[in-house]
Amino acid sequence: RRSKYVKKEYEDKEFKNLKLKNETLENLSFINCSFVNCTFEDCKLIRTSFSDCSFYKCVISNIKTPGNSHIEDTEITECQLTGIYWNELLPDFKFADPISRLENCYLKYNTFSDMAFKKFSFSGNTFSNSMFAKCQLTECLFNQCKLEETEFLESNLQKADFRNATEYKIDIMTCNLKGARFSFPEAINLLNVLKVKID
């Protein structure tokens, strides 16, 4: 049965200096496309997909995803990402990862929930007021990350590496930290939830 929604497809295209604000992207498919110095602000995605695409020096903020949109195997480099709920962008089949690489990015008010990132490298990125909730983060790398007011709740952090990461807020009562690695003195913050005093 043919879908009543016919997608317009872009493949192997490069988009430079594209500026979109309060726009709706509907019934679009981007495959192996690159976006350079583009801005997507307060945009809405409806039945739109990004597969094997790359974003470089882009600003992406407050994306709304009310209808069956997803990203998969996307490389994101030197971008500013604000107010994104990544779980809403998971492929329906959930076999592919939404992000294949995240490098030198600034993420503010981002939420990752019920997602799996085994052995993924978040190293060197900056997070602010973000959250990882109910995520599988085994053997992930967070070293050299600034994690300002970024919380980890009910997540599996076995063998994760937080050495030289700063300002993280990990709920040690609900997260699995077996084998995780931390640096002193930042690791003392793990005890905040216990409300103990250390002299």
C-alpha positions, 0 to 999 in steps of 0.5 A, spaced: 500 500 500 502 506 497 503 511 503 499 518 502 505 522 504 510 522 498 516 525 500 521 530 497 528 527 497 535 530 497 541 526 496 548 528 496 546 535 497 550 540 500 546 546 504 550 552 506 548 558 510 541 556 510 537 560 515 530 557 517 526 560 523 519 558 524 519 554 518 515 547 517 519 542 514 514 536 512 515 530 508 522 531 506 528 526 506 535 528 507 540 522 505 548 523 506 547 531 505 551 536 509 549 542 512 554 548 513 553 554 517 546 553 517 540 555 522 534 552 524 530 556 529 523 554 532 522 549 526 517 544 526 519 537 523 513 533 520 515 526 517 522 528 515 528 524 516 535 525 516 540 519 514 547 519 514 547 527 514 553 532 517 552 538 520 558 543 521 558 550 525 550 550 525 545 553 530 539 548 531 534 550 537 527 549 539 526 544 534 519 541 534 517 534 532 510 533 532 509 528 527 514 521 525 520 525 524 527 522 525 535 522 524 540 517 524 547 516 523 548 523 524 555 527 525 555 533 528 561 538 529 562 545 532 554 546 533 550 550 538 544 545 540 539 548 544 532 545 547 532 538 543 529 532 546 533 527 542 528 521 544 523 524 539 528 524 534 529 516 534 528 512 528 522 508 529 526 501 528 531 504 533 536 499 530 540 505 528 543 511 532 541 518 532 548 521 532 554 517 530 559 523 532 558 529 536 565 533 536 566 540 539 559 542 540 555 546 545 549 543 548 544 547 552 537 544 555 538 538 551 534 532 554 536 524 552 531 519 555 531 512 554 536 512 549 542 507 548 549 510 547 554 504 548 561 506 548 559 513 545 564 519 545 561 525 548 569 527 550 570 535 549 563 537 548 560 542 553 553 541 556 549 546 560 542 544 564 541 538 560 539 531 562 540 524 561 535 520 564 534 512 563 539 511 558 544 506 557 551 509 557 556 503 558 563 505 557 561 512 554 567 517 554 565 524 558 572 525 559 574 533 558 567 535 558 564 541 561 557 538 564 554 544 567 548 543 571 547 536 567 544 531 571 544 523 570 538 519 573 536 512 573 542 511 567 547 505 566 554 508 567 558 502 568 565 503 565 563 510 563 569 515 563 568 522 567 576 523 568 577 531 567 570 532 566 567 538 571 560 540 574 556 533 573 550 532 577 550 524 578 544 521 582 549 515 585 542 512 588 539 511 581 545 510 577 549 504 576 556 506 576 560 500 577 567 500 574 566 508 572 572 512 572 572 519 575 578 524 577 579 528 584 577 533 586 571 533 582 568 526 584 567 529 591 561 532 588 558 525 587 557 525 595 552 531 594 546 527 594 548 523 601 548 530 604 555 529 608 560 534 610 567 533 608 573 537 611 
